[in-house]
Amino acid sequence: MIASKSSFFVRIYGYMAMKQWSAPARAAATLGIMLAVFLAAYFLPFESLPAGGTAVTAGRESLLMLQDYARHHVMLCLVPALFIAGAISCFVSQAAVMKYFGARAHKAVAYTVAAVSGTILAACSCTILPLFAGIYKRGAGLGPATAFLYSGPAINALAIILTARVLGWELGLARAIGAIVFSVVIGLSMHLIYRKEEAARQVEGGFYVPDDASGRSLWQNAVYFAAMIGILVFANWAKPTEFDIAVAGEADIRAVVLGSENSGGNVVYKMQIVGGQRAGEQCELDAARIASMTPVPGLATSIWHVKWWVTGSFLTLLVALLMAWFARGELREWVGSTWVFAKQILPLLFVGVLVAGVLLGRPGHPALIPESWIAESLGGNSLRANLFASVAGALMYFATLTEVPILQGLLGAGMGKGPALALLLAGPALSLPSMLVIRSVMGTRKTLVYVSLVVVLSTVAGMSYGAIATQGV
């Protein structure tokens, strides 16, 4: 016991002594800790942890959810987004930010740019955070910045198309209209609620910077950012989920992948048939069979086949631009700014993912809150059902496109169409991890107002759509 206390105090002293280190030494130590956590989350075999009671299962789910995030979202999604955020902070002209996103910018231009930017990036609720932090700290108005924050994960063209294909064109259309309207309404609402505070924020002079002395023209900066956005978009280009398959002796049946699960070490994919007399039926295929199939031809499939060549081309272009147009001091400033965002965002995200995993688990793997409770609470079109769907969606973490198979299962378990839309509008745009980061950027009060707007609007939209769907319109 004495030895245990002694080692504890040694660790505390070591942490306190670290504060006396030089800035580079502290940065190296912090980076080492973050890398150690990431590598542990990425490589440790959490899948082999034994199952147990509810608490043990919840802990196991939290670790597996963190591992899924580390493997599929950090390197290809979050790291490029952090570098883009750092570049915004360093190299985007203050005048450009104020022109398109500032408090005095033309409202039609500001909110159109915010919505279009989100559509192009098609980021998840966590990947959009560094970009939001970058433009907000650079001087963007609260309204356009929050419109951009919502639009990035919510107005995802691929997700909306998949929603329409799998869950029906009515729900897909309602999701598209709701997400576009929400991004503008939420942004305008935040602007109106905090208009006096925002006016003071602009007048105080905290956003003045000297004229750009880099010598780069607007088109050069545009190419530089286009290269980074190209890396982010094409490195994360998902494999198309639509295949021509043969089921029960019938060939050329078109089916969409709803999701996958690991069963005894074998990955099994759940498929839903779309089109024809068997539309709506489901089947399961193993990973080997899926790997041998060619996705349905189309632009998305063609891009997927060459995505790494395209990504490599953008990366090569970026390296050439950095060598030709940037001084060494500017590159150090860029890396330093990126590091500031990483220190602020990554720890909060990882903690949030762990907490979300303990409470809700991964799709199809319940934790402390059983999925049956959610399904039982989401039937019909009552205010309670829609509000519950909005709140549950806001707390859960949805990786891009995973909300569709989750809703497929919930609708099959009796979930109403109104609550389904409420979850689609609140879920992808928010998560418990993202709330923690948003709070660190714009404070507790503004975060609560933003979250409340998303939840309330999603609830109202869900009830309205549910009423229309019930009447058969």
Secondary structure, DSSP 8 states (H G I E B T S, - for coil): -HHHHHHHHHHHHHHHHHTTS-HHHHHHHHHHHHHHHHHHHHHS-GGGS---SHHHHHHHHHHHHHHHHIIIIIIIIIHHHHHHHHHHHHHS-HHHHHHHTSTTS-HHHHHHHHHHHHHHH---TTTHHHHHHHHHHTT--HHHHHHHHHHHHHS-HHHHHHHHHHH-HHHHHHHHHHHHHHHHHHHHHHHHHTHHHHHHHHHTTTT------S---HHHHHHHHHHHHHHHHHHT-----EEEEEETTEEEEEEEEEEEEEETTEEEEEEEE-SSTTTT-EEEEEHHHHHHS-B--SHHHHHHHTHHHHHHHHHHHHHHHHHHH--HHHHHHHHHHHHHHHHHHHHHHHHHHHHHHHHH-BTTB--SS-HHHHHHHS-SS-HHHHHHHHHHHHHS---TTTHHHHHHHHHHTT--HHHHHHHHHHTTT--HHHHHHHHHHH-HHHHHHHHHHHHHHHHHHHHHHHHHHHTT-
